[in-house]
Amino acid sequence: MSESVNVTESQDKSLPNVQQTEGLSGQVNSQATTVDNIIGEAVNQPTAEEQEQEELMQILQQTRIRSDTEVPPQEYALEVEGKGIFAIRDIHAVKAKQKAGKTTAIKVFIAALLCGLIFKVKSLLKQPRILFFDTEQSATDTKQILLDVARLADIGTDIIDSQLSLHTLRRVDQGQLLPLLKKGVETTQPKVVFLDGVVEFVASFNDETESKQLIKELLKLSETYNCAIVCVLHTNKADEDHNMRGHLGTMLAQKSSTVLECKKDAGSKIITVSCSEARHQDMPEWSIMYDDEGRIVDADEMRRQLLEQRKAEQQQKRQEAIDKEKQQKLEQCLRVLRDKGGILPRKQLTEILMKVFDRQRPTVASYISEWVKGGHVFEADGSIMLSQDMTLSL
């Protein structure tokens, strides 16, 4: 009996050890399953190359234009004689030599946007908000923009301040300008942005990489916030070179939908705005100037008169040059006749003058006929002579 009891007790004591072993085994199996799952998920994760390829495919799908793709219609901020300028969701440029009227032209654009029509410039937007970054002028000169716009548009300061956000940024560090622009566009939600002095947004306008990156940022900004961004940049210093400066100018010209140029007529106060490059339609040129009271006024008629006057002066100069050349040729002819005793057979005189003038026979013959007709020389029996009296001796 005692042995039986001992065996039973021994078995009972061993049971907990068996259950504990089974529990540990289950935990091990569970952990193994978790590890397997982690490994499986890791194995199934796409590689960096696969992710890159997937992203590229998504970009291709998003950017493909099909025949049934719906795109928003072209919308312009302004127009001149029915020709639209400053398309929304795009970038544009205004270029000129230094002090040639870029900021003055922008004042006209802003005034037209605020009141509807200034001179030939007409707004196509209703009460648009405008963001203006001035990176070149002092606060005093920047404030003058508001004063000139108010006078041009004949509107109150309440309207101007509610629609136009004007900033003087000449003292702001270059690295802060783009972030400030992004924040300004985000908070203001403008329809048109003017960057007077876009060159200040880059450390060097000859840095190709930096210039490309800035232009891309501006394109993204115009597309994201549905606005037109107008960049103002100087052209190269040489009078005959009308290209915008550096790699920045090259990139801006390539990507801009519209490039306008401001020129100041030599010897006058007239500023003429023309379209040098356009993706769709050229804007007709128009002219403005400051009058004696410092107001911006229409100068189209004055420029037309100026051009007519210059044309007449050029024609007069050309005629004077022609008359001078004719007189020189006549004097050469008379000199030849005097050297030959005052008379020569027409054929011989023609051959001599062909060499002197380096002209063909028909041309020299026409000269002689003209001189005879004008009474400068005389002709008789096939000879040309200095004096009519010589005909009596023939």
Number of C-alpha atoms within 10 A of each C-alpha: 5 6 8 9 10 11 11 11 11 11 11 11 11 11 10 11 10 10 11 10 10 12 11 11 12 11 11 12 12 12 12 12 12 12 12 12 12 12 12 11 11 11 10 9 11 12 11 9 9 11 12 12 12 13 12 12 12 11 11 11 10 9 9 8 11 7 5 6 7 8 7 5 7 9 16 19 22 23 21 18 11 12 15 22 27 24 23 23 23 22 28 24 25 29 27 23 22 13 12 20 23 25 18 19 22 19 22 23 22 29 26 25 27 26 20 18 19 19 16 17 23 22 24 18 17 12 15 19 21 25 24 23 23 23 22 17 15 14 13 9 13 20 14 13 17 19 14 18 24 20 14 20 20 12 14 10 14 9 13 22 13 12 18 23 16 18 15 19 21 16 10 12 10 16 12 11 18 16 11 14 19 15 12 18 21 13 9 15 17 23 22 27 24 23 21 22 19 23 22 22 20 18 12 14 19 15 13 14 11 17 24 16 14 18 18 15 14 21 20 15 21 22 16 12 16 17 27 29 28 26 22 27 26 23 20 18 14 9 8 7 11 16 18 23 19 19 18 26 23 17 18 25 21 14 18 23 23 26 27 23 25 25 19 20 14 8 6 10 16 24 25 22 23 18 18 16 18 16 11 11 13 18 22 14 17 20 23 24 23 15 13 7 6 9 12 19 16 19 20 19 12 14 21 12 12 15 13 12 12 12 12 12 12 12 12 12 12 12 12 12 12 12 12 12 12 14 12 12 17 18 13 15 23 18 13 18 18 14 10 12 10 16 22 19 14 18 13 12 20 22 15 15 21 17 12 13 13 11 13 13 15 10 13 21 18 11 18 22 14 14 16 15 12 10 13 16 22 21 23 14 9 9 16 25 24 21 14 14 10 15 16 7 5 8
